[in-house]
Structure formats: C-alpha cells, structure tokens
Amino acid sequence: MSYEVSVDRNLCIACGVAPTVCPKAFVLGDDNGKNRLIEKYSEETSDDFSLGVIPEVLHDCARQAADSCPVQAITIRKK
C-alpha cells in the first residue's frame, strides 16, 4: 500500500519538525526553505505545495511528522 502526501507550503513556517521527525520523507527545500517531500517520493513541488507518494514503510514516520506539524501543513491519505 502507498500513501499520497501533500505539504501546503503556504502554511508551512519552516520550523523543521517534519524533517527532524521523518528525514526519510521530508526535507526543508533549497528553493524557499519550506518543508517538502524528498526527491525520491516527490511528484510535484512548487512554492505553494509539495505532492508525492510514500511507501507503507514510511507511513508511521510521516504520520508522526504530520501530527507534529504546528500549523497542520501536511496531509496524508491512502492511495
């Protein structure tokens, strides 16, 4: 099973929680310093959002990152 992940980069405050909690899925982008999916799982990234798909093995880690985000900028759903 895989999961669709969306990061609302307009909401993101670049606090670094998601990359700290789940560095195998998230990174602060070189473009604007805001959270995004790493290249391996990214399907589309802009200043406004980062979209991609992660494998089930990363679900718990990504869910913990989403739950830790202070502005709820990360959304995860089953694909």
N, CA, C and O atoms as a Maestro MAE file, in Angstrom:
{
 s_m_m2io_version
 :::
 2.0.0
}

f_m_ct {
 s_m_title
 :::
 protein
 m_atom[316] {
  # First column is atom index #
  i_m_mmod_type
  r_m_x_coord
  r_m_y_coord
  r_m_z_coord
  i_m_residue_number
  s_m_chain_name
  s_m_pdb_residue_name
  s_m_pdb_atom_name
  i_m_atomic_number
  :::
  1 25 0.842 -1.174 0.000 1 A "MET " " N  " 7
  2 3 0.000 0.000 0.000 1 A "MET " " CA " 6
  3 2 0.893 1.246 0.000 1 A "MET " " C  " 6
  4 15 1.991 1.235 0.556 1 A "MET " " O  " 8
  5 25 0.419 2.286 -0.612 2 A "SER " " N  " 7
  6 3 1.153 3.550 -0.626 2 A "SER " " CA " 6
  7 2 0.223 4.673 -0.170 2 A "SER " " C  " 6
  8 15 -0.993 4.500 -0.087 2 A "SER " " O  " 8
  9 25 0.818 5.814 0.119 3 A "TYR " " N  " 7
  10 3 0.086 6.949 0.668 3 A "TYR " " CA " 6
  11 2 0.422 8.221 -0.086 3 A "TYR " " C  " 6
  12 15 1.586 8.491 -0.382 3 A "TYR " " O  " 8
  13 25 -0.608 9.002 -0.397 4 A "GLU " " N  " 7
  14 3 -0.408 10.306 -1.004 4 A "GLU " " CA " 6
  15 2 -0.114 11.310 0.101 4 A "GLU " " C  " 6
  16 15 -0.803 11.348 1.121 4 A "GLU " " O  " 8
  17 25 0.901 12.109 -0.110 5 A "VAL " " N  " 7
  18 3 1.291 13.117 0.872 5 A "VAL " " CA " 6
  19 2 1.263 14.480 0.205 5 A "VAL " " C  " 6
  20 15 1.736 14.649 -0.918 5 A "VAL " " O  " 8
  21 25 0.704 15.442 0.912 6 A "SER " " N  " 7
  22 3 0.643 16.810 0.434 6 A "SER " " CA " 6
  23 2 1.171 17.732 1.528 6 A "SER " " C  " 6
  24 15 0.790 17.611 2.692 6 A "SER " " O  " 8
  25 25 2.045 18.646 1.144 7 A "VAL " " N  " 7
  26 3 2.541 19.658 2.067 7 A "VAL " " CA " 6
  27 2 2.091 21.020 1.536 7 A "VAL " " C  " 6
  28 15 2.445 21.410 0.424 7 A "VAL " " O  " 8
  29 25 1.323 21.723 2.328 8 A "ASP " " N  " 7
  30 3 0.900 23.075 1.966 8 A "ASP " " CA " 6
  31 2 2.030 24.021 2.359 8 A "ASP " " C  " 6
  32 15 2.180 24.376 3.528 8 A "ASP " " O  " 8
  33 25 2.809 24.415 1.385 9 A "ARG " " N  " 7
  34 3 3.992 25.231 1.657 9 A "ARG " " CA " 6
  35 2 3.633 26.678 1.980 9 A "ARG " " C  " 6
  36 15 4.478 27.426 2.471 9 A "ARG " " O  " 8
  37 25 2.390 27.082 1.713 10 A "ASN " " N  " 7
  38 3 1.940 28.411 2.128 10 A "ASN " " CA " 6
  39 2 1.700 28.444 3.634 10 A "ASN " " C  " 6
  40 15 1.947 29.457 4.287 10 A "ASN " " O  " 8
  41 25 1.216 27.329 4.179 11 A "LEU " " N  " 7
  42 3 1.007 27.230 5.623 11 A "LEU " " CA " 6
  43 2 2.309 26.989 6.381 11 A "LEU " " C  " 6
  44 15 2.475 27.445 7.512 11 A "LEU " " O  " 8
  45 25 3.220 26.273 5.748 12 A "CYS " " N  " 7
  46 3 4.480 25.869 6.399 12 A "CYS " " CA " 6
  47 2 5.236 27.089 6.939 12 A "CYS " " C  " 6
  48 15 5.346 28.119 6.274 12 A "CYS " " O  " 8
  49 25 5.747 26.941 8.153 13 A "ILE " " N  " 7
  50 3 6.533 28.019 8.768 13 A "ILE " " CA " 6
  51 2 8.023 27.660 8.835 13 A "ILE " " C  " 6
  52 15 8.804 28.349 9.491 13 A "ILE " " O  " 8
  53 25 8.408 26.581 8.155 14 A "ALA " " N  " 7
  54 3 9.807 26.146 8.057 14 A "ALA " " CA " 6
  55 2 10.452 25.917 9.424 14 A "ALA " " C  " 6
  56 15 11.615 26.259 9.640 14 A "ALA " " O  " 8
  57 25 9.680 25.333 10.341 15 A "CYS " " N  " 7
  58 3 10.196 25.086 11.689 15 A "CYS " " CA " 6
  59 2 11.146 23.898 11.743 15 A "CYS " " C  " 6
  60 15 11.939 23.783 12.677 15 A "CYS " " O  " 8
  61 25 11.076 23.007 10.745 16 A "GLY " " N  " 7
  62 3 11.984 21.871 10.686 16 A "GLY " " CA " 6
  63 2 11.519 20.633 11.426 16 A "GLY " " C  " 6
  64 15 12.270 19.662 11.520 16 A "GLY " " O  " 8
  65 25 10.303 20.637 11.953 17 A "VAL " " N  " 7
  66 3 9.810 19.480 12.699 17 A "VAL " " CA " 6
  67 2 9.704 18.241 11.805 17 A "VAL " " C  " 6
  68 15 10.205 17.180 12.177 17 A "VAL " " O  " 8
  69 25 9.074 18.349 10.655 18 A "ALA " " N  " 7
  70 3 8.866 17.183 9.795 18 A "ALA " " CA " 6
  71 2 10.187 16.536 9.358 18 A "ALA " " C  " 6
  72 15 10.318 15.317 9.469 18 A "ALA " " O  " 8
  73 25 11.166 17.301 8.867 19 A "PRO " " N  " 7
  74 3 12.428 16.672 8.500 19 A "PRO " " CA " 6
  75 2 13.178 16.076 9.697 19 A "PRO " " C  " 6
  76 15 13.940 15.122 9.539 19 A "PRO " " O  " 8
  77 25 12.966 16.630 10.875 20 A "THR " " N  " 7
  78 3 13.607 16.086 12.070 20 A "THR " " CA " 6
  79 2 12.953 14.767 12.475 20 A "THR " " C  " 6
  80 15 13.643 13.809 12.823 20 A "THR " " O  " 8
  81 25 11.628 14.721 12.430 21 A "VAL " " N  " 7
  82 3 10.876 13.536 12.822 21 A "VAL " " CA " 6
  83 2 10.962 12.436 11.767 21 A "VAL " " C  " 6
  84 15 11.042 11.257 12.112 21 A "VAL " " O  " 8
  85 25 10.947 12.808 10.485 22 A "CYS " " N  " 7
  86 3 10.918 11.830 9.394 22 A "CYS " " CA " 6
  87 2 11.819 12.260 8.234 22 A "CYS " " C  " 6
  88 15 11.322 12.628 7.170 22 A "CYS " " O  " 8
  89 25 13.137 12.215 8.430 23 A "PRO " " N  " 7
  90 3 14.063 12.658 7.385 23 A "PRO " " CA " 6
  91 2 14.087 11.770 6.140 23 A "PRO " " C  " 6
  92 15 14.620 12.171 5.106 23 A "PRO " " O  " 8
  93 25 13.517 10.575 6.232 24 A "LYS " " N  " 7
  94 3 13.462 9.705 5.054 24 A "LYS " " CA " 6
  95 2 12.370 10.127 4.086 24 A "LYS " " C  " 6
  96 15 12.316 9.631 2.961 24 A "LYS " " O  " 8
  97 25 11.489 11.046 4.513 25 A "ALA " " N  " 7
  98 3 10.401 11.515 3.646 25 A "ALA " " CA " 6
  99 2 10.428 13.018 3.403 25 A "ALA " " C  " 6
  100 15 10.023 13.477 2.335 25 A "ALA " " O  " 8
  101 25 10.906 13.801 4.390 26 A "PHE " " N  " 7
  102 3 10.806 15.258 4.293 26 A "PHE " " CA " 6
  103 2 12.161 15.949 4.404 26 A "PHE " " C  " 6
  104 15 13.099 15.443 5.020 26 A "PHE " " O  " 8
  105 25 12.227 17.125 3.782 27 A "VAL " " N  " 7
  106 3 13.417 17.968 3.825 27 A "VAL " " CA " 6
  107 2 12.972 19.424 3.695 27 A "VAL " " C  " 6
  108 15 11.945 19.711 3.081 27 A "VAL " " O  " 8
  109 25 13.734 20.324 4.264 28 A "LEU " " N  " 7
  110 3 13.470 21.745 4.015 28 A "LEU " " CA " 6
  111 2 14.071 22.062 2.659 28 A "LEU " " C  " 6
  112 15 15.252 21.804 2.426 28 A "LEU " " O  " 8
  113 25 13.268 22.620 1.761 29 A "GLY " " N  " 7
  114 3 13.684 22.843 0.384 29 A "GLY " " CA " 6
  115 2 14.752 23.906 0.219 29 A "GLY " " C  " 6
  116 15 14.799 24.884 0.966 29 A "GLY " " O  " 8
  117 25 15.607 23.701 -0.770 30 A "ASP " " N  " 7
  118 3 16.628 24.690 -1.131 30 A "ASP " " CA " 6
  119 2 15.996 25.903 -1.805 30 A "ASP " " C  " 6
  120 15 16.599 26.976 -1.838 30 A "ASP " " O  " 8
  121 25 14.789 25.744 -2.343 31 A "ASP " " N  " 7
  122 3 14.148 26.820 -3.088 31 A "ASP " " CA " 6
  123 2 13.609 27.934 -2.188 31 A "ASP " " C  " 6
  124 15 13.877 29.111 -2.432 31 A "ASP " " O  " 8
  125 25 12.849 27.570 -1.147 32 A "ASN " " N  " 7
  126 3 12.274 28.605 -0.285 32 A "ASN " " CA " 6
  127 2 12.421 28.286 1.206 32 A "ASN " " C  " 6
  128 15 11.883 28.998 2.053 32 A "ASN " " O  " 8
  129 25 13.147 27.216 1.518 33 A "GLY " " N  " 7
  130 3 13.401 26.855 2.907 33 A "GLY " " CA " 6
  131 2 12.244 26.170 3.607 33 A "GLY " " C  " 6
  132 15 12.332 25.869 4.797 33 A "GLY " " O  " 8
  133 25 11.161 25.921 2.886 34 A "LYS " " N  " 7
  134 3 9.987 25.304 3.495 34 A "LYS " " CA " 6
  135 2 9.974 23.795 3.244 34 A "LYS " " C  " 6
  136 15 10.632 23.292 2.333 34 A "LYS " " O  " 8
  137 25 9.210 23.092 4.072 35 A "ASN " " N  " 7
  138 3 9.133 21.638 4.019 35 A "ASN " " CA " 6
  139 2 8.643 21.145 2.660 35 A "ASN " " C  " 6
  140 15 7.799 21.767 2.015 35 A "ASN " " O  " 8
  141 25 9.198 20.015 2.252 36 A "ARG " " N  " 7
  142 3 8.788 19.342 1.027 36 A "ARG " " CA " 6
  143 2 9.148 17.874 1.129 36 A "ARG " " C  " 6
  144 15 9.913 17.483 2.011 36 A "ARG " " O  " 8
  145 25 8.612 17.061 0.245 37 A "LEU " " N  " 7
  146 3 8.996 15.659 0.163 37 A "LEU " " CA " 6
  147 2 10.371 15.559 -0.474 37 A "LEU " " C  " 6
  148 15 10.730 16.374 -1.324 37 A "LEU " " O  " 8
  149 25 11.148 14.549 -0.059 38 A "ILE " " N  " 7
  150 3 12.447 14.356 -0.694 38 A "ILE " " CA " 6
  151 2 12.221 13.961 -2.153 38 A "ILE " " C  " 6
  152 15 11.144 13.491 -2.519 38 A "ILE " " O  " 8
  153 25 13.237 14.156 -2.969 39 A "GLU " " N  " 7
  154 3 13.116 13.899 -4.418 39 A "GLU " " CA " 6
  155 2 12.594 12.505 -4.734 39 A "GLU " " C  " 6
  156 15 11.781 12.334 -5.642 39 A "GLU " " O  " 8
  157 25 13.057 11.514 -3.993 40 A "LYS " " N  " 7
  158 3 12.676 10.122 -4.261 40 A "LYS " " CA " 6
  159 2 11.165 9.915 -4.279 40 A "LYS " " C  " 6
  160 15 10.664 9.095 -5.048 40 A "LYS " " O  " 8
  161 25 10.437 10.644 -3.447 41 A "TYR " " N  " 7
  162 3 8.988 10.455 -3.331 41 A "TYR " " CA " 6
  163 2 8.179 11.612 -3.903 41 A "TYR " " C  " 6
  164 15 6.949 11.550 -3.924 41 A "TYR " " O  " 8
  165 25 8.833 12.647 -4.358 42 A "SER " " N  " 7
  166 3 8.154 13.832 -4.863 42 A "SER " " CA " 6
  167 2 7.639 13.629 -6.281 42 A "SER " " C  " 6
  168 15 8.342 13.090 -7.136 42 A "SER " " O  " 8
  169 25 6.418 14.062 -6.520 43 A "GLU " " N  " 7
  170 3 5.850 14.038 -7.874 43 A "GLU " " CA " 6
  171 2 5.720 15.442 -8.435 43 A "GLU " " C  " 6
  172 15 5.805 15.649 -9.645 43 A "GLU " " O  " 8
  173 25 5.513 16.407 -7.546 44 A "GLU " " N  " 7
  174 3 5.392 17.804 -7.982 44 A "GLU " " CA " 6
  175 2 5.666 18.717 -6.795 44 A "GLU " " C  " 6
  176 15 5.164 18.493 -5.694 44 A "GLU " " O  " 8
  177 25 6.466 19.745 -7.034 45 A "THR " " N  " 7
  178 3 6.770 20.722 -5.981 45 A "THR " " CA " 6
  179 2 6.759 22.112 -6.586 45 A "THR " " C  " 6
  180 15 7.312 22.347 -7.660 45 A "THR " " O  " 8
  181 25 6.116 23.029 -5.872 46 A "SER " " N  " 7
  182 3 6.105 24.434 -6.266 46 A "SER " " CA " 6
  183 2 6.268 25.264 -4.995 46 A "SER " " C  " 6
  184 15 6.443 24.705 -3.912 46 A "SER " " O  " 8
  185 25 6.214 26.567 -5.114 47 A "ASP " " N  " 7
  186 3 6.271 27.419 -3.927 47 A "ASP " " CA " 6
  187 2 5.050 27.192 -3.038 47 A "ASP " " C  " 6
  188 15 5.103 27.444 -1.834 47 A "ASP " " O  " 8
  189 25 3.959 26.720 -3.623 48 A "ASP " " N  " 7
  190 3 2.700 26.566 -2.901 48 A "ASP " " CA " 6
  191 2 2.494 25.195 -2.259 48 A "ASP " " C  " 6
  192 15 1.858 25.092 -1.210 48 A "ASP " " O  " 8
  193 25 3.029 24.140 -2.886 49 A "PHE " " N  " 7
  194 3 2.778 22.799 -2.373 49 A "PHE " " CA " 6
  195 2 3.870 21.820 -2.778 49 A "PHE " " C  " 6
  196 15 4.671 22.088 -3.673 49 A "PHE " " O  " 8
  197 25 3.881 20.685 -2.100 50 A "SER " " N  " 7
  198 3 4.722 19.550 -2.451 50 A "SER " " CA " 6
  199 2 3.820 18.327 -2.407 50 A "SER " " C  " 6
  200 15 3.186 18.057 -1.387 50 A "SER " " O  " 8
  201 25 3.760 17.589 -3.504 51 A "LEU " " N  " 7
  202 3 2.906 16.410 -3.614 51 A "LEU " " CA " 6
  203 2 3.739 15.198 -3.968 51 A "LEU " " C  " 6
  204 15 4.705 15.295 -4.725 51 A "LEU " " O  " 8
  205 25 3.361 14.057 -3.420 52 A "GLY " " N  " 7
  206 3 4.066 12.841 -3.752 52 A "GLY " " CA " 6
  207 2 3.426 11.623 -3.131 52 A "GLY " " C  " 6
  208 15 2.351 11.694 -2.534 52 A "GLY " " O  " 8
  209 25 4.118 10.490 -3.285 53 A "VAL " " N  " 7
  210 3 3.626 9.216 -2.780 53 A "VAL " " CA " 6
  211 2 4.750 8.542 -2.013 53 A "VAL " " C  " 6
  212 15 5.884 8.454 -2.483 53 A "VAL " " O  " 8
  213 25 4.405 8.062 -0.807 54 A "ILE " " N  " 7
  214 3 5.382 7.355 0.019 54 A "ILE " " CA " 6
  215 2 4.937 5.904 0.186 54 A "ILE " " C  " 6
  216 15 3.744 5.611 0.113 54 A "ILE " " O  " 8
  217 25 5.891 4.992 0.411 55 A "PRO " " N  " 7
  218 3 5.525 3.601 0.645 55 A "PRO " " CA " 6
  219 2 5.006 3.409 2.074 55 A "PRO " " C  " 6
  220 15 5.208 4.258 2.943 55 A "PRO " " O  " 8
  221 25 4.346 2.296 2.293 56 A "GLU " " N  " 7
  222 3 3.766 1.994 3.598 56 A "GLU " " CA " 6
  223 2 4.808 1.996 4.710 56 A "GLU " " C  " 6
  224 15 4.505 2.370 5.844 56 A "GLU " " O  " 8
  225 25 6.014 1.588 4.398 57 A "VAL " " N  " 7
  226 3 7.063 1.524 5.418 57 A "VAL " " CA " 6
  227 2 7.352 2.893 6.042 57 A "VAL " " C  " 6
  228 15 7.860 2.960 7.162 57 A "VAL " " O  " 8
  229 25 7.042 3.966 5.348 58 A "LEU " " N  " 7
  230 3 7.269 5.315 5.873 58 A "LEU " " CA " 6
  231 2 6.015 5.952 6.472 58 A "LEU " " C  " 6
  232 15 6.067 7.079 6.964 58 A "LEU " " O  " 8
  233 25 4.895 5.241 6.432 59 A "HIS " " N  " 7
  234 3 3.646 5.830 6.889 59 A "HIS " " CA " 6
  235 2 3.692 6.297 8.341 59 A "HIS " " C  " 6
  236 15 3.299 7.426 8.632 59 A "HIS " " O  " 8
  237 25 4.162 5.452 9.255 60 A "ASP " " N  " 7
  238 3 4.167 5.824 10.674 60 A "ASP " " CA " 6
  239 2 5.029 7.049 10.926 60 A "ASP " " C  " 6
  240 15 4.639 7.953 11.665 60 A "ASP " " O  " 8
  241 25 6.187 7.074 10.317 61 A "CYS " " N  " 7
  242 3 7.104 8.205 10.469 61 A "CYS " " CA " 6
  243 2 6.479 9.482 9.883 61 A "CYS " " C  " 6
  244 15 6.526 10.539 10.514 61 A "CYS " " O  " 8
  245 25 5.898 9.388 8.689 62 A "ALA " " N  " 7
  246 3 5.279 10.554 8.055 62 A "ALA " " CA " 6
  247 2 4.055 11.012 8.845 62 A "ALA " " C  " 6
  248 15 3.808 12.212 8.966 62 A "ALA " " O  " 8
  249 25 3.299 10.077 9.374 63 A "ARG " " N  " 7
  250 3 2.123 10.421 10.186 63 A "ARG " " CA " 6
  251 2 2.565 11.156 11.445 63 A "ARG " " C  " 6
  252 15 1.925 12.126 11.852 63 A "ARG " " O  " 8
  253 25 3.640 10.709 12.058 64 A "GLN " " N  " 7
  254 3 4.155 11.387 13.251 64 A "GLN " " CA " 6
  255 2 4.596 12.808 12.898 64 A "GLN " " C  " 6
  256 15 4.367 13.739 13.670 64 A "GLN " " O  " 8
  257 25 5.225 12.976 11.739 65 A "ALA " " N  " 7
  258 3 5.634 14.309 11.293 65 A "ALA " " CA " 6
  259 2 4.417 15.194 11.061 65 A "ALA " " C  " 6
  260 15 4.402 16.356 11.468 65 A "ALA " " O  " 8
  261 25 3.393 14.644 10.404 66 A "ALA " " N  " 7
  262 3 2.167 15.411 10.150 66 A "ALA " " CA " 6
  263 2 1.498 15.814 11.459 66 A "ALA " " C  " 6
  264 15 1.049 16.950 11.612 66 A "ALA " " O  " 8
  265 25 1.433 14.884 12.393 67 A "ASP " " N  " 7
  266 3 0.803 15.170 13.682 67 A "ASP " " CA " 6
  267 2 1.610 16.178 14.500 67 A "ASP " " C  " 6
  268 15 1.051 16.879 15.344 67 A "ASP " " O  " 8
  269 25 2.912 16.253 14.258 68 A "SER " " N  " 7
  270 3 3.789 17.175 14.989 68 A "SER " " CA " 6
  271 2 3.842 18.564 14.373 68 A "SER " " C  " 6
  272 15 4.298 19.510 15.014 68 A "SER " " O  " 8
  273 25 3.382 18.694 13.140 69 A "CYS " " N  " 7
  274 3 3.428 19.988 12.454 69 A "CYS " " CA " 6
  275 2 2.547 21.000 13.191 69 A "CYS " " C  " 6
  276 15 1.348 20.769 13.342 69 A "CYS " " O  " 8
  277 25 3.120 22.115 13.651 70 A "PRO " " N  " 7
  278 3 2.345 23.071 14.437 70 A "PRO " " CA " 6
  279 2 1.267 23.817 13.656 70 A "PRO " " C  " 6
  280 15 0.370 24.408 14.256 70 A "PRO " " O  " 8
  281 25 1.343 23.796 12.325 71 A "VAL " " N  " 7
  282 3 0.338 24.502 11.519 71 A "VAL " " CA " 6
  283 2 -0.479 23.551 10.637 71 A "VAL " " C  " 6
  284 15 -1.200 23.995 9.743 71 A "VAL " " O  " 8
  285 25 -0.365 22.252 10.888 72 A "GLN " " N  " 7
  286 3 -1.105 21.214 10.151 72 A "GLN " " CA " 6
  287 2 -0.970 21.364 8.630 72 A "GLN " " C  " 6
  288 15 -1.960 21.326 7.900 72 A "GLN " " O  " 8
  289 25 0.265 21.534 8.171 73 A "ALA " " N  " 7
  290 3 0.509 21.742 6.743 73 A "ALA " " CA " 6
  291 2 0.669 20.436 5.961 73 A "ALA " " C  " 6
  292 15 0.771 20.467 4.735 73 A "ALA " " O  " 8
  293 25 0.694 19.290 6.649 74 A "ILE " " N  " 7
  294 3 0.921 18.005 5.983 74 A "ILE " " CA " 6
  295 2 -0.342 17.158 6.036 74 A "ILE " " C  " 6
  296 15 -0.942 16.969 7.094 74 A "ILE " " O  " 8
  297 25 -0.734 16.647 4.857 75 A "THR " " N  " 7
  298 3 -1.905 15.781 4.747 75 A "THR " " CA " 6
  299 2 -1.463 14.432 4.176 75 A "THR " " C  " 6
  300 15 -0.692 14.379 3.218 75 A "THR " " O  " 8
  301 25 -1.955 13.349 4.768 76 A "ILE " " N  " 7
  302 3 -1.613 12.007 4.312 76 A "ILE " " CA " 6
  303 2 -2.904 11.214 4.139 76 A "ILE " " C  " 6
  304 15 -3.782 11.240 5.001 76 A "ILE " " O  " 8
  305 25 -3.006 10.503 3.005 77 A "ARG " " N  " 7
  306 3 -4.177 9.641 2.794 77 A "ARG " " CA " 6
  307 2 -3.781 8.426 1.986 77 A "ARG " " C  " 6
  308 15 -2.828 8.463 1.207 77 A "ARG " " O  " 8
  309 25 -4.529 7.339 2.181 78 A "LYS " " N  " 7
  310 3 -4.267 6.111 1.425 78 A "LYS " " CA " 6
  311 2 -4.476 6.365 -0.044 78 A "LYS " " C  " 6
  312 15 -5.383 7.094 -0.445 78 A "LYS " " O  " 8
  313 25 -3.628 5.757 -0.838 79 A "LYS " " N  " 7
  314 3 -3.756 5.913 -2.283 79 A "LYS " " CA " 6
  315 2 -4.664 4.840 -2.830 79 A "LYS " " C  " 6
  316 15 -4.906 4.791 -4.036 79 A "LYS " " O  " 8
  :::
 }
 m_bond[315] {
  # First column is bond index #
  i_m_from
  i_m_to
  i_m_order
  :::
  1 1 2 1
  2 2 3 1
  3 3 4 2
  4 3 5 1
  5 5 6 1
  6 6 7 1
  7 7 8 2
  8 7 9 1
  9 9 10 1
  10 10 11 1
  11 11 12 2
  12 11 13 1
  13 13 14 1
  14 14 15 1
  15 15 16 2
  16 15 17 1
  17 17 18 1
  18 18 19 1
  19 19 20 2
  20 19 21 1
  21 21 22 1
  22 22 23 1
  23 23 24 2
  24 23 25 1
  25 25 26 1
  26 26 27 1
  27 27 28 2
  28 27 29 1
  29 29 30 1
  30 30 31 1
  31 31 32 2
  32 31 33 1
  33 33 34 1
  34 34 35 1
  35 35 36 2
  36 35 37 1
  37 37 38 1
  38 38 39 1
  39 39 40 2
  40 39 41 1
  41 41 42 1
  42 42 43 1
  43 43 44 2
  44 43 45 1
  45 45 46 1
  46 46 47 1
  47 47 48 2
  48 47 49 1
  49 49 50 1
  50 50 51 1
  51 51 52 2
  52 51 53 1
  53 53 54 1
  54 54 55 1
  55 55 56 2
  56 55 57 1
  57 57 58 1
  58 58 59 1
  59 59 60 2
  60 59 61 1
  61 61 62 1
  62 62 63 1
  63 63 64 2
  64 63 65 1
  65 65 66 1
  66 66 67 1
  67 67 68 2
  68 67 69 1
  69 69 70 1
  70 70 71 1
  71 71 72 2
  72 71 73 1
  73 73 74 1
  74 74 75 1
  75 75 76 2
  76 75 77 1
  77 77 78 1
  78 78 79 1
  79 79 80 2
  80 79 81 1
  81 81 82 1
  82 82 83 1
  83 83 84 2
  84 83 85 1
  85 85 86 1
  86 86 87 1
  87 87 88 2
  88 87 89 1
  89 89 90 1
  90 90 91 1
  91 91 92 2
  92 91 93 1
  93 93 94 1
  94 94 95 1
  95 95 96 2
  96 95 97 1
  97 97 98 1
  98 98 99 1
  99 99 100 2
  100 99 101 1
  101 101 102 1
  102 102 103 1
  103 103 104 2
  104 103 105 1
  105 105 106 1
  106 106 107 1
  107 107 108 2
  108 107 109 1
  109 109 110 1
  110 110 111 1
  111 111 112 2
  112 111 113 1
  113 113 114 1
  114 114 115 1
  115 115 116 2
  116 115 117 1
  117 117 118 1
  118 118 119 1
  119 119 120 2
  120 119 121 1
  121 121 122 1
  122 122 123 1
  123 123 124 2
  124 123 125 1
  125 125 126 1
  126 126 127 1
  127 127 128 2
  128 127 129 1
  129 129 130 1
  130 130 131 1
  131 131 132 2
  132 131 133 1
  133 133 134 1
  134 134 135 1
  135 135 136 2
  136 135 137 1
  137 137 138 1
  138 138 139 1
  139 139 140 2
  140 139 141 1
  141 141 142 1
  142 142 143 1
  143 143 144 2
  144 143 145 1
  145 145 146 1
  146 146 147 1
  147 147 148 2
  148 147 149 1
  149 149 150 1
  150 150 151 1
  151 151 152 2
  152 151 153 1
  153 153 154 1
  154 154 155 1
  155 155 156 2
  156 155 157 1
  157 157 158 1
  158 158 159 1
  159 159 160 2
  160 159 161 1
  161 161 162 1
  162 162 163 1
  163 163 164 2
  164 163 165 1
  165 165 166 1
  166 166 167 1
  167 167 168 2
  168 167 169 1
  169 169 170 1
  170 170 171 1
  171 171 172 2
  172 171 173 1
  173 173 174 1
  174 174 175 1
  175 175 176 2
  176 175 177 1
  177 177 178 1
  178 178 179 1
  179 179 180 2
  180 179 181 1
  181 181 182 1
  182 182 183 1
  183 183 184 2
  184 183 185 1
  185 185 186 1
  186 186 187 1
  187 187 188 2
  188 187 189 1
  189 189 190 1
  190 190 191 1
  191 191 192 2
  192 191 193 1
  193 193 194 1
  194 194 195 1
  195 195 196 2
  196 195 197 1
  197 197 198 1
  198 198 199 1
  199 199 200 2
  200 199 201 1
  201 201 202 1
  202 202 203 1
  203 203 204 2
  204 203 205 1
  205 205 206 1
  206 206 207 1
  207 207 208 2
  208 207 209 1
  209 209 210 1
  210 210 211 1
  211 211 212 2
  212 211 213 1
  213 213 214 1
  214 214 215 1
  215 215 216 2
  216 215 217 1
  217 217 218 1
  218 218 219 1
  219 219 220 2
  220 219 221 1
  221 221 222 1
  222 222 223 1
  223 223 224 2
  224 223 225 1
  225 225 226 1
  226 226 227 1
  227 227 228 2
  228 227 229 1
  229 229 230 1
  230 230 231 1
  231 231 232 2
  232 231 233 1
  233 233 234 1
  234 234 235 1
  235 235 236 2
  236 235 237 1
  237 237 238 1
  238 238 239 1
  239 239 240 2
  240 239 241 1
  241 241 242 1
  242 242 243 1
  243 243 244 2
  244 243 245 1
  245 245 246 1
  246 246 247 1
  247 247 248 2
  248 247 249 1
  249 249 250 1
  250 250 251 1
  251 251 252 2
  252 251 253 1
  253 253 254 1
  254 254 255 1
  255 255 256 2
  256 255 257 1
  257 257 258 1
  258 258 259 1
  259 259 260 2
  260 259 261 1
  261 261 262 1
  262 262 263 1
  263 263 264 2
  264 263 265 1
  265 265 266 1
  266 266 267 1
  267 267 268 2
  268 267 269 1
  269 269 270 1
  270 270 271 1
  271 271 272 2
  272 271 273 1
  273 273 274 1
  274 274 275 1
  275 275 276 2
  276 275 277 1
  277 277 278 1
  278 278 279 1
  279 279 280 2
  280 279 281 1
  281 281 282 1
  282 282 283 1
  283 283 284 2
  284 283 285 1
  285 285 286 1
  286 286 287 1
  287 287 288 2
  288 287 289 1
  289 289 290 1
  290 290 291 1
  291 291 292 2
  292 291 293 1
  293 293 294 1
  294 294 295 1
  295 295 296 2
  296 295 297 1
  297 297 298 1
  298 298 299 1
  299 299 300 2
  300 299 301 1
  301 301 302 1
  302 302 303 1
  303 303 304 2
  304 303 305 1
  305 305 306 1
  306 306 307 1
  307 307 308 2
  308 307 309 1
  309 309 310 1
  310 310 311 1
  311 311 312 2
  312 311 313 1
  313 313 314 1
  314 314 315 1
  315 315 316 2
  :::
 }
}
